[in-house]
């Protein structure tokens, strides 16, 4: 868990539009991503991505190519260079080829969509230009929606009528570059098990093209965070799948998450919510030694996570006072009850 009290996790929360798109496309196991632009765009973003993956103990080298635009292509157009790159990628027989446009290719006016549409192989085009205000999140959501379109094209429209509530849940937009992506996934699995539901597709985290193609079989989507609500709306429009718009944060938030998920699934929430309330109390009992400790909270009222942090501090019996020990605030806020437990372990180390 990142317990740095300052919001300095730039490689995970900000940056270039290309980096955001690559965080999605390189997590499709049998894919190749082509960055249509100068080699510098590819080198910079690949290096950042690779370093972050290594920091997360991921030794897999993403398959990324560059169309390698030089001075000649910037002046006279780079469409031929893109077509050649697509053909080279196709020789590797990937499950899918992603093409990411860049600021340069948008500026010079390359017909990237036209080349991708007539390349003779399946290609998913993702807008990666950020010079008009795009950022990491823009590229991330662009990639999710472009891949959704590709799946929609291959599967056809959803059947009319109400969607069967089969207990299969898709996770949408997991933060592939955050430290605790697998711990958060395990917590969502645990909470869903209280409802006799299970994860179907991780859209997208270390998934194959064939696995992603079964996305429409799910009966409910769970979005990683509210900033991706527009992606949830888009998937609901394409496939008719309702969604919950955030992973659970905070103690009350986790109980509300169970209730909302149960409601969307058409099942009773009473028993699962009670079980989780008991689990939360057991967790707090494990940290009873923290009660009465004098602490200071480096968050202003209204800041993201302020309400949830205050709730945990109050439940653990911590005393907020001027001059108390500063408690580190994790960014992003931990997911579910298990995430809160990890945060309390970190606080215990600070307070001991």
C-alpha positions in Angstrom: 0.0 0.0 0.0 1.2 3.5 -0.8 1.2 5.3 2.5 2.9 8.5 1.2 0.8 11.4 2.7 1.5 13.5 -0.4 -0.4 13.0 -3.7 2.8 12.2 -5.6 1.8 8.9 -7.3 2.0 10.7 -10.7 2.8 7.6 -12.7 -0.4 6.0 -11.6 -2.8 8.9 -11.5 -1.7 11.3 -14.3 0.5 11.7 -17.4 0.2 11.3 -21.1 -3.0 10.1 -22.9 -0.8 7.4 -24.5 0.2 6.1 -21.1 -3.4 5.7 -20.1 -4.3 3.8 -23.2 -1.2 1.6 -22.9 -2.2 0.7 -19.3 -5.3 -1.0 -20.9 -4.0 -2.4 -24.2 -0.8 -4.0 -22.8 -3.0 -5.8 -20.3 -4.6 -7.8 -23.1 -2.3 -10.8 -23.0 -2.4 -11.8 -26.8 -2.3 -8.3 -28.2 0.2 -6.0 -29.9 0.0 -2.3 -29.6 1.3 0.0 -32.3 2.0 3.7 -31.4 1.6 5.6 -34.6 4.1 8.4 -34.1 7.8 9.2 -33.7 9.9 6.6 -31.9 10.3 9.1 -29.0 6.6 8.8 -28.1 6.9 5.0 -28.0 10.2 5.1 -26.0 9.0 7.5 -23.4 5.7 5.8 -22.7 7.0 2.3 -22.9 9.8 3.1 -20.5 7.4 4.7 -18.0 5.0 1.7 -18.3 7.7 -0.9 -18.0 9.3 0.8 -15.0 6.0 0.9 -13.2 5.2 -2.7 -14.0 8.6 -3.7 -12.6 7.9 -1.7 -9.5 4.8 -3.9 -9.2 6.9 -7.1 -9.5 5.5 -7.7 -13.0 8.3 -9.1 -15.2 6.3 -9.4 -18.4 7.5 -7.1 -21.2 4.5 -5.5 -23.0 4.4 -6.0 -26.8 4.6 -2.4 -28.1 5.7 -1.3 -31.6 6.2 2.1 -33.2 5.4 3.2 -36.7 8.6 5.2 -36.5 7.6 8.5 -38.0 10.6 10.6 -39.1 11.0 14.0 -40.7 9.9 12.8 -44.1 6.6 11.2 -42.8 5.8 14.3 -40.7 6.0 16.4 -43.8 4.5 14.1 -46.4 2.3 11.9 -44.2 2.8 8.7 -42.2 0.0 6.5 -43.5 2.3 4.1 -45.4 4.5 3.7 -42.3 1.4 2.8 -40.3 0.3 0.2 -42.8 3.7 -1.3 -42.8 3.7 -1.5 -39.0 0.3 -3.2 -39.0 1.5 -5.8 -41.5 4.6 -6.5 -39.4 2.4 -6.9 -36.3 0.0 -9.2 -38.1 2.9 -11.6 -38.9 3.1 -12.3 -35.1 -0.6 -13.5 -35.3 -1.8 -11.6 -32.2 -5.4 -11.9 -31.0 -5.8 -8.2 -31.6 -3.8 -5.3 -32.9 -4.3 -1.9 -31.2 -3.3 1.3 -33.0 -2.8 4.4 -30.9 -2.8 7.7 -32.6 -0.6 10.5 -31.3 -0.4 14.3 -31.2 1.9 14.3 -34.2 -0.4 12.1 -36.4 -3.5 14.1 -35.5 -1.7 17.3 -36.3 -0.5 16.3 -39.7 -3.9 14.8 -40.5 -3.1 11.1 -41.2 -6.2 9.1 -42.1 -5.5 6.6 -39.3 -9.1 5.3 -39.2 -9.0 4.7 -43.0 -5.8 2.8 -42.8 -7.0 0.7 -39.9 -10.3 -0.1 -41.6 -8.6 -1.4 -44.7 -5.5 -3.1 -43.3 -6.9 -6.6 -44.0 -6.5 -7.7 -40.3 -8.6 -6.9 -37.2 -7.4 -3.6 -35.8 -8.8 -1.6 -32.9 -8.1 2.2 -33.2 -7.7 4.2 -30.0 -7.4 8.0 -29.9 -4.2 8.7 -28.1 -3.6 12.4 -28.9 -3.6 14.5 -25.7 -2.5 17.9 -27.1 -6.0 19.3 -26.8 -6.4 18.6 -23.2 -6.3 14.8 -22.9 -4.6 13.1 -20.0 -4.0 9.6 -18.5 -7.6 9.1 -17.7 -8.7 10.2 -21.2 -6.5 7.5 -22.8 -7.6 4.9 -20.3 -11.3 5.4 -20.9 -10.7 5.8 -24.7 -9.1 2.3 -24.7 -11.9 0.7 -22.7 -14.6 2.1 -25.0 -12.7 1.3 -28.2 -12.3 -2.3 -27.1 -16.0 -2.4 -26.2 -16.8 -1.4 -29.8 -14.6 -4.2 -31.1 -16.4 -6.7 -28.9 -19.8 -5.3 -29.9 -18.8 -5.7 -33.6 -17.9 -9.4 -33.1 -20.8 -10.4 -30.9 -23.6 -8.5 -32.4 -26.4 -6.6 -30.6 -27.8 -7.9 -27.3 -30.9 -10.1 -27.4 -34.1 -8.2 -26.7 -35.8 -8.6 -23.3 -34.4 -8.5 -19.7 -30.9 -9.7 -19.1 -30.6 -13.0 -17.2 -29.3 -12.5 -13.6 -26.7 -15.2 -13.7 -24.4 -14.0 -10.9 -21.6 -13.3 -13.4 -19.9 -9.9 -12.7 -17.5 -8.0 -14.9 -14.9 -5.7 -13.3 -14.5 -2.6 -15.5 -11.4 -0.4 -15.4 -9.2 -1.8 -12.7 -6.2 0.4 -12.1 -3.5 -1.9 -13.6 -0.6 0.3 -12.4 -1.6 0.6 -8.8 0.3 -1.3 -6.1 -2.7 -3.2 -4.8 -4.6 -4.2 -7.9 -4.6 -7.9 -6.9 -5.4 -7.3 -3.3 -8.4 -5.1 -4.4 -9.4 -7.9 -6.8 -9.3 -10.4 -4.0 -11.5 -8.2 -1.8 -14.1 -7.7 -4.5 -14.2 -11.5 -5.0 -14.7 -12.0 -1.3 -17.6 -9.5 -1.1 -19.3 -11.0 -4.2 -19.0 -14.4 -2.6 -21.3 -13.1 0.2 -23.9 -12.7 -2.5 -23.2 -16.0 -4.2 -21.8 -14.1 -7.2 -18.5 -14.4 -8.9 -16.1 -12.4 -11.2 -16.6 -13.2 -14.9 -14.3 -10.9 -16.9 -11.7 -8.4 -15.8 -12.1 -5.7 -18.3 -9.1 -5.3 -18.7 -6.5 -7.0 -16.5 -4.3 -9.7 -17.9 -7.1 -11.0 -20.0 -7.0 -12.7 -23.4 -9.1 -11.6 -26.4 -11.3 -14.7 -26.1 -12.0 -14.0 -22.5 -12.8 -10.4 -23.2 -15.2 -11.5 -25.9 -17.4 -13.1 -23.3 -18.0 -9.7 -21.6 -21.7 -9.6 -22.8 -22.4 -12.8 -20.9 -22.1 -11.0 -17.6 -25.3 -9.8 -15.9 -23.7 -6.9 -13.9 -20.7 -4.6 -14.3 -18.7 -3.1 -11.4 -16.8 0.1 -12.3 -13.5 0.8 -10.6 -14.3 4.4 -9.7 -16.9 7.1 -10.4 -14.7 8.9 -12.9 -15.4 6.0 -15.3 -19.2 6.2 -15.0 -19.4 7.3 -18.6 -17.7 4.0 -19.5 -20.4 2.2 -17.5 -23.1 4.1 -19.4 -21.4 3.2 -22.7 -21.3 -0.5 -21.9 -24.9 -0.5 -20.7 -25.9 1.1 -24.0 -23.9 -1.5 -26.1 -24.7 -4.6 -24.1 -27.6 -3.8 -21.8 -25.6 -4.6 -18.7 -26.4 -2.5 -15.6 -23.6 -1.4 -13.4 -22.4 -0.4 -9.9 -20.3 2.8 -10.4 -17.5 2.2 -7.8 -15.5 -0.3 -5.9 -16.3 0.0 -2.2 -14.5 2.6 -0.1 -14.9 3.1 3.7 -16.8 1.0 6.2 -20.2 2.4 5.5 -19.4 2.5 1.8 -18.6 -1.2 1.8 -22.0 -2.0 3.3 -23.7 0.2 0.8 -21.7 -1.5 -2.0 -23.1 -4.9 -0.9 -26.6 -3.5 -0.8 -26.5 -1.9 -4.2 -24.9 -4.9 -5.8 -27.6 -7.1 -4.3 -30.3 -4.8 -5.5 -28.9 -4.8 -9.0 -28.7 -8.6 -8.9 -32.3 -8.9 -7.6 -31.3 -10.7 -4.4 -31.7 -10.0 -0.7 -29.0 -7.8 1.0 -29.9 -8.4 4.6 -27.8 -11.4 5.5 -24.7 -10.4 3.4 -24.7 -6.9 4.9 -25.0 -8.3 8.4 -22.1 -10.8 7.8 -19.9 -7.9 6.6 -20.8 -5.7 9.5 -19.7 -8.5 11.8 -16.4 -8.9 9.8 -15.8 -5.2 10.2 -16.3 -5.4 14.0 -13.9 -8.3 14.2 -11.3 -6.3 12.2 -11.7 -3.3 14.6 -11.3 -5.6 17.6 -7.9 -6.7 16.2 -6.8 -3.0 16.4 -8.2 -2.2 19.9 -4.6 -1.2 21.0 -5.0 1.9 18.8 -7.8 3.3 20.9 -6.9 6.6 22.6 -3.9 7.3 20.5 -3.5 11.1 19.7 -3.3 11.7 16.0 -3.5 14.4 13.4 -5.2 14.0 10.0 -3.4 15.8 7.1 -6.7 16.2 5.1 -9.0 19.2 4.9 -12.7 18.7 5.2 -14.2 18.0 1.7 -11.0 16.4 0.4 -11.3 13.0 -1.3 -11.4 10.3 1.4 -11.9 12.7 4.3 -15.3 11.3 5.4 -14.1 7.7 5.1 -10.9 8.4 7.0 -12.7 10.1 9.8 -15.2 7.2 10.0 -12.3 4.7 10.4 -10.5 6.9 13.0 -13.7 7.2 15.0 -14.5 3.5 14.9 -10.9 2.7 16.0 -11.1 5.1 18.9 -8.3 7.4 17.7 -8.3 10.9 19.2 -7.8 13.7 16.7 -5.9 16.5 18.4 -3.6 19.4 17.5 -0.1 18.2 17.8 -1.0 14.5 17.4 1.0 12.1 15.2 0.4 12.6 11.5 -1.2 9.6 9.9 -0.4 8.8 6.3 -3.3 8.7 4.0 -3.3 6.1 1.2 -3.8 7.2 -2.3 -6.2 6.0 -3.7 -8.4 5.1 -0.7 -8.2 1.4 0.2 -10.9 -0.9 -1.2 -13.3 -2.7 1.2 -12.8 -4.0 4.7 -9.6 -5.7 3.8 -8.1 -2.5 2.5 -9.0 -0.7 5.7 -7.3 -3.5 7.7 -4.1 -2.9 5.7 -4.3 0.8 6.3 -4.7 0.2 10.1 -1.7 -2.1 10.1 0.2 0.8 8.5 -1.1 3.2 11.1 -0.1 0.9 13.9 3.5 0.9 12.7 3.5 4.7 12.7 1.9 4.9 16.2 4.0 2.2 17.9 
